[in-house]
Amino acid sequence: MSMKNLPAAPMGRPSASVRCEILPRALERWSPEVRAADRDEDRAISIYDAIGYDPWTGEGVTAKRVAGALRSLGKGPVTVNINSPGGDMFEGLAIYNLLREHEGEVNVKVLGLAASAGSVIAMAGDTVQIARAGFLMIHNAWVVTMGNRNDLRELATWLEPFDAAMGDIYAVRTGLESKAIAKLMDSESWIGGAAAVEQGFADELLASDQVGRGSSNASASAVRRLEAALRNSGMPKSEAMRLISEFKSSVGDPAGGGEGDPTERGRSAAIATGAASSLSASLLSHLQPS
């Protein structure tokens, strides 16, 4: 399929305070160490993290980063390797547009998980390959916001065209009717590798030798999981931010220290474990009735 036949995605967000969040279920099913087996692959862009800038970890895949990578590669074929739990839908749509408009063939490889915004990005490929054990996850935009009932009604109305735009992208890619896609999105659908090919979300299965495992930023993944747990418990955002800041201060930067030294990595893991225990105690204290 040519990218030129795919619809453009809408851009922008209602305000800086509105941000799509990663579904906890997607984080639970994401294996961040899944990578492309060929680590020396030329002209490749790797999307191995959450979509959008993560203020807790200072990481994440942004449209700015992808645009820079495309500029450096220039015109010509590009491979996009994806293993992402999703994240910011608005950032994902912007990345989709960048890949859709690239002057050259785009081959997308879903190595592990392409959830939520990650699945939208995957649809931008001229060809889409997926691991037999890989998954796509599609759903309606999932946001965290605040306001009175009028604000929330306005936001729901504002989000409708973005959900419709994602549905149009999936529908054009698969050939399925819009109503069928909307039903899949409403029910938060997890689509395995073989099913993704059968339904038209992907063109073919990846050979097993194209999927490997590498190192991952364990501390970044842990912080995201802790954040999701804190927010899902009903903890106010300000309190969650404070506790995670304490956690990061206690841990320091285990991912950046002792990279090649097992002893140092062990020390960092011990510190992280202690900080996580402290954070868990704080969470339990918060949840217990006064």
C-alpha positions as CSV (number, residue, x, y, z in Angstrom):
1,M,0.0,0.0,0.0
2,S,1.3,3.5,-0.8
3,M,1.4,6.0,2.0
4,K,-0.1,8.6,-0.5
5,N,-3.4,6.7,-0.2
6,L,-3.6,7.1,3.5
7,P,-5.6,10.0,5.1
8,A,-3.7,12.8,6.8
9,A,-4.2,12.9,10.6
10,P,-5.4,16.1,12.4
11,M,-2.9,18.0,14.4
12,G,-2.9,19.9,17.7
13,R,-4.4,19.4,21.1
14,P,-7.1,21.4,23.1
15,S,-4.6,22.7,25.6
16,A,-1.2,22.0,27.1
17,S,-3.0,20.5,30.1
18,V,-4.6,17.7,28.1
19,R,-2.3,14.7,27.6
20,C,-3.0,11.1,26.6
21,E,-1.7,8.6,29.0
22,I,-0.4,5.0,28.6
23,L,-3.0,2.4,29.6
24,P,-1.7,0.4,32.5
25,R,-2.7,-2.8,30.7
26,A,-0.4,-1.8,27.8
27,L,2.5,-1.2,30.2
28,E,1.9,-4.6,31.8
29,R,2.1,-6.4,28.5
30,W,5.0,-4.4,27.1
31,S,8.5,-6.1,27.1
32,P,10.9,-3.2,26.6
33,E,13.9,-5.4,25.9
34,V,12.4,-6.6,22.5
35,R,14.6,-5.1,19.7
36,A,15.4,-5.7,16.1
37,A,17.8,-8.6,15.8
38,D,19.9,-6.7,13.2
39,R,21.3,-3.9,15.3
40,D,23.5,-2.6,12.4
41,E,20.5,-2.1,10.1
42,D,21.0,1.0,7.9
43,R,18.4,3.6,7.4
44,A,16.3,2.5,10.4
45,I,14.4,4.5,13.0
46,S,13.8,2.8,16.4
47,I,10.6,3.4,18.4
48,Y,11.4,1.4,21.5
49,D,9.7,3.6,24.1
50,A,6.6,5.5,25.1
51,I,5.2,7.9,22.5
52,G,5.7,11.6,23.6
53,Y,8.0,13.2,26.0
54,D,8.0,11.7,29.5
55,P,8.7,14.4,32.2
56,W,9.5,11.7,34.8
57,T,12.2,10.0,32.8
58,G,13.2,12.7,30.3
59,E,12.7,10.1,27.6
60,G,10.1,9.1,25.0
61,V,9.7,9.2,21.2
62,T,8.7,12.6,19.9
63,A,7.7,13.9,16.5
64,K,10.7,16.3,16.8
65,R,13.1,13.3,17.2
66,V,11.5,11.4,14.3
67,A,11.6,14.5,12.1
68,G,15.3,14.9,12.9
69,A,16.0,11.2,12.1
70,L,14.2,11.5,8.7
71,R,16.1,14.7,7.8
72,S,19.4,12.9,8.6
73,L,18.4,9.9,6.5
74,G,17.2,12.0,3.6
75,K,15.1,10.7,0.7
76,G,14.9,7.0,0.2
77,P,13.7,3.8,1.9
78,V,13.3,3.8,5.7
79,T,12.7,1.0,8.2
80,V,10.7,1.8,11.3
81,N,11.1,-0.7,14.2
82,I,8.4,-0.5,16.8
83,N,8.0,-1.9,20.3
84,S,6.0,0.7,22.2
85,P,3.2,0.7,24.8
86,G,1.8,3.8,23.3
87,G,1.4,7.2,25.0
88,D,0.5,10.6,23.6
89,M,-2.0,10.2,20.8
90,F,-1.4,13.8,19.6
91,E,2.3,13.1,19.3
92,G,1.6,9.7,17.6
93,L,-0.6,11.4,15.0
94,A,2.2,13.9,14.2
95,I,4.7,11.1,13.8
96,Y,2.3,9.2,11.5
97,N,2.0,12.3,9.3
98,L,5.8,12.6,9.1
99,L,6.2,9.0,8.0
100,R,3.2,9.3,5.6
101,E,4.8,12.3,3.9
102,H,8.3,10.9,3.7
103,E,9.7,10.8,0.2
104,G,10.7,7.1,0.1
105,E,9.3,3.7,1.0
106,V,8.6,3.2,4.6
107,N,8.7,-0.4,6.0
108,V,7.3,-0.8,9.5
109,K,8.2,-3.7,11.6
110,V,6.2,-4.4,14.7
111,L,8.7,-6.4,16.8
112,G,6.7,-6.7,20.0
113,L,3.9,-4.3,20.9
114,A,2.5,-1.4,18.9
115,A,-0.2,-0.1,21.3
116,S,-2.5,2.9,21.1
117,A,-0.5,5.7,19.5
118,G,2.1,3.2,18.5
119,S,-0.5,1.4,16.4
120,V,-1.3,4.6,14.6
121,I,2.3,5.1,13.7
122,A,2.5,1.6,12.4
123,M,-0.2,2.3,9.9
124,A,2.0,4.8,8.1
125,G,4.1,2.1,6.5
126,D,4.0,1.3,2.8
127,T,4.4,-2.3,4.1
128,V,3.7,-3.4,7.7
129,Q,5.3,-6.5,9.1
130,I,4.5,-7.9,12.5
131,A,6.0,-10.6,14.7
132,R,3.9,-13.7,15.1
133,A,4.0,-13.1,18.9
134,G,3.6,-9.3,18.4
135,F,0.4,-7.3,19.1
136,L,-1.4,-4.2,17.9
137,M,-3.7,-2.5,20.3
138,I,-6.3,0.0,19.2
139,H,-8.7,2.0,21.3
140,N,-10.2,5.4,21.6
141,A,-8.1,8.3,22.9
142,W,-7.5,7.9,26.7
143,V,-6.7,11.2,28.4
144,V,-6.3,12.5,31.9
145,T,-7.8,16.0,32.5
146,M,-9.7,18.0,35.0
147,G,-12.5,20.5,35.0
148,N,-16.2,21.0,35.6
149,R,-18.9,19.2,33.7
150,N,-19.0,21.8,31.0
151,D,-15.3,21.5,30.5
152,L,-15.5,17.7,30.3
153,R,-18.4,17.8,27.8
154,E,-16.4,20.2,25.6
155,L,-13.4,17.9,25.8
156,A,-15.4,14.8,24.8
157,T,-16.8,16.7,21.8
158,W,-13.3,17.9,20.9
159,L,-11.9,14.3,21.0
160,E,-14.5,12.8,18.7
161,P,-12.9,13.9,15.4
162,F,-9.5,12.5,16.6
163,D,-11.1,9.1,17.4
164,A,-12.8,9.3,14.0
165,A,-9.5,10.2,12.3
166,M,-7.8,7.2,13.9
167,G,-10.7,5.1,12.8
168,D,-10.4,6.4,9.2
169,I,-6.6,5.5,9.2
170,Y,-7.3,1.9,10.4
171,A,-10.2,1.6,7.9
172,V,-8.2,2.7,4.9
173,R,-5.3,0.4,5.9
174,T,-7.5,-2.7,6.5
175,G,-10.4,-2.2,4.1
176,L,-12.8,-2.8,7.0
177,E,-16.0,-0.7,7.4
178,S,-15.8,2.3,9.7
179,K,-18.5,0.8,12.0
180,A,-16.4,-2.4,12.4
181,I,-13.3,-0.3,13.3
182,A,-15.3,1.9,15.7
183,K,-16.5,-1.3,17.5
184,L,-12.9,-2.5,17.8
185,M,-11.8,0.8,19.2
186,D,-14.7,1.0,21.6
187,S,-13.8,-2.4,23.1
188,E,-10.0,-1.8,23.3
189,S,-8.9,-4.6,20.9
190,W,-5.6,-6.5,21.2
191,I,-4.8,-8.0,17.8
192,G,-2.1,-10.7,17.6
193,G,0.3,-11.1,14.7
194,A,-1.6,-13.6,12.6
195,A,-4.9,-11.8,13.2
196,A,-3.3,-8.5,12.2
197,V,-2.3,-9.9,8.9
198,E,-5.7,-11.6,8.4
199,Q,-7.6,-8.4,9.2
200,G,-5.4,-6.2,7.0
201,F,-3.6,-4.2,9.8
202,A,-0.3,-5.8,8.6
203,D,0.8,-7.2,5.3
204,E,2.9,-10.2,6.5
205,L,4.5,-11.8,9.5
206,L,8.1,-11.2,10.4
207,A,10.6,-14.0,10.2
208,S,11.4,-15.1,13.8
209,D,15.1,-14.3,13.3
210,Q,14.4,-10.6,12.8
211,V,13.3,-10.2,16.4
212,G,15.9,-10.1,19.2
213,R,16.4,-8.9,22.7
214,G,18.6,-6.2,24.0
215,S,19.1,-4.1,27.1
216,S,16.3,-1.8,28.3
217,N,16.1,1.2,30.6
218,A,14.6,-0.7,33.6
219,S,14.4,2.4,35.8
220,A,12.4,4.3,33.2
221,S,10.0,1.4,32.8
222,A,9.6,1.1,36.6
223,V,8.9,4.8,37.0
224,R,6.2,4.7,34.4
225,R,4.6,1.7,36.0
226,L,4.7,3.4,39.4
227,E,3.2,6.5,38.0
228,A,0.3,4.5,36.4
229,A,-0.3,2.7,39.7
230,L,-0.4,6.0,41.7
231,R,-2.7,7.7,39.3
232,N,-5.0,4.7,39.1
233,S,-5.3,4.6,42.9
234,G,-6.9,8.0,42.8
235,M,-3.9,9.9,44.2
236,P,-3.9,13.5,43.2
237,K,-1.4,14.4,40.5
238,S,0.6,16.7,42.7
239,E,1.1,14.0,45.3
240,A,2.0,11.4,42.7
241,M,4.6,13.9,41.3
242,R,6.0,14.5,44.7
243,L,6.4,10.7,45.5
244,I,8.0,9.9,42.2
245,S,10.4,12.8,42.6
246,E,11.4,11.4,45.9
247,F,11.8,8.0,44.3
248,K,14.0,9.4,41.5
249,S,16.1,11.3,44.0
250,S,16.6,8.1,46.1
251,V,17.5,6.0,43.1
252,G,19.7,8.6,41.3
253,D,20.4,7.3,37.8
254,P,20.9,3.6,37.9
255,A,20.5,3.3,34.1
256,G,23.3,5.7,33.5
257,G,25.7,4.4,36.2
258,G,27.7,1.2,36.2
259,E,26.6,0.4,32.6
260,G,29.4,-2.1,32.1
261,D,30.0,-3.0,35.8
262,P,27.7,-5.8,37.2
263,T,28.7,-4.8,40.7
264,E,27.5,-1.2,40.2
265,R,24.3,-2.4,38.5
266,G,23.7,-4.6,41.5
267,R,24.1,-1.6,43.9
268,S,21.7,0.4,41.7
269,A,19.2,-2.4,41.7
270,A,19.4,-2.6,45.5
271,I,18.8,1.2,45.8
272,A,15.9,1.0,43.4
273,T,14.3,-1.8,45.4
274,G,14.6,0.1,48.6
275,A,13.1,3.2,47.0
276,A,10.3,1.2,45.5
277,S,9.5,-0.3,48.9
278,S,9.4,3.2,50.4
279,L,7.2,4.4,47.6
280,S,4.9,1.4,48.1
281,A,4.6,2.2,51.8
282,S,3.7,5.7,51.0
283,L,1.0,4.5,48.6
284,L,-0.5,2.2,51.2
285,S,-0.5,4.9,53.7
286,H,-2.3,7.2,51.3
287,L,-4.9,4.5,50.5
288,Q,-5.6,3.5,54.1
289,P,-8.7,5.3,55.6
290,S,-7.8,7.9,58.2
